[in-house]
């Protein structure tokens, strides 16, 4: 009887390596009604994987699956499934994707013309970026859009989508290599925060403020963003990476400190969580695939190679 392996969270921790272990199952998963079984070839690695192992997204105690997205080949189709067939290449998002075989609901599956890791940035990062900037950020045109971690998985898409809509885009990053990458994506002003003060640049070069901020860092970065918002500016709280591991002191900047400025400048602060927008995911995925096919959108993939479930913790440390 064929077996397969899965990377399970066996104890809660922000240290992914310590929180997980590989478990072997004696039987392959079966495709129930409305589901397919996918043999994974490529796994998506996300910064929020350590939130998964820390129990942020799961109310149940360990053990539970890890990983959010993957690409592979359909090896079994459940009853009443007509959208795909055995042998089709697909990409999908589902908790528990870090496994050799996964049963996936058909609503989370998107077919691919070829099996490539290039599709992986779309399933979590691309879709999240698209929905966040358009729905939460109320993306318009001729505005100033500020993107933190702009060279990251989601940030790269926000930069491109905001530029396509006709906006001036500012992006932050950590080194000169990323600066050049962001310029190629169309970023109008790139701030290497290891060489320039973000707050000083914004106050000097953008005295009217930021119209839309895509904020993923949290802590002091959020305060800098908030202090430089324009009238009726919109802040999208997409994450707080600086505080994920719990080893960075939390900012003393509180909601009570924001109230007066929010009122007087009519600033909107909106949190984003992908699963609360499930009904519009197919629409956004279709649009992203169309833009990539037309050559209008680039989906960057880190070229560093990691192999097997054993190296998933290494890949997470890498990002």
Buried (B, 14 or more C-beta within 10 A) or exposed (E): EEEBBBBBBBBEBBBBEEBBBBBEBEEBBEBEEEBBBBBBBBBBBBBBBBBBBBBEBBEEEBBBBBBBBBBBBBBBBBEEBEEBEEEBBBBBBBBBBBBBBBBBBBEBBBBBEEBBBBBBBBBBBBBBBBBBBBBBBBBBEEBBBBBBBBBBBBBBBBBBBBBBBEBBBBBBBEEEEBBEBBEEBBBBBBBBBEEEEBBEBBBEEBEEBBBBBBBBBBBBBBBBBBBBBBEEBBBBBBBBBBBBEEEBEEBEBEEEEBEEEBEEBEBBBBEBEBEEBEEEBEEBBEBBBEBBEEEEBBBBBEEEEBEEBEBBBBBBEEE
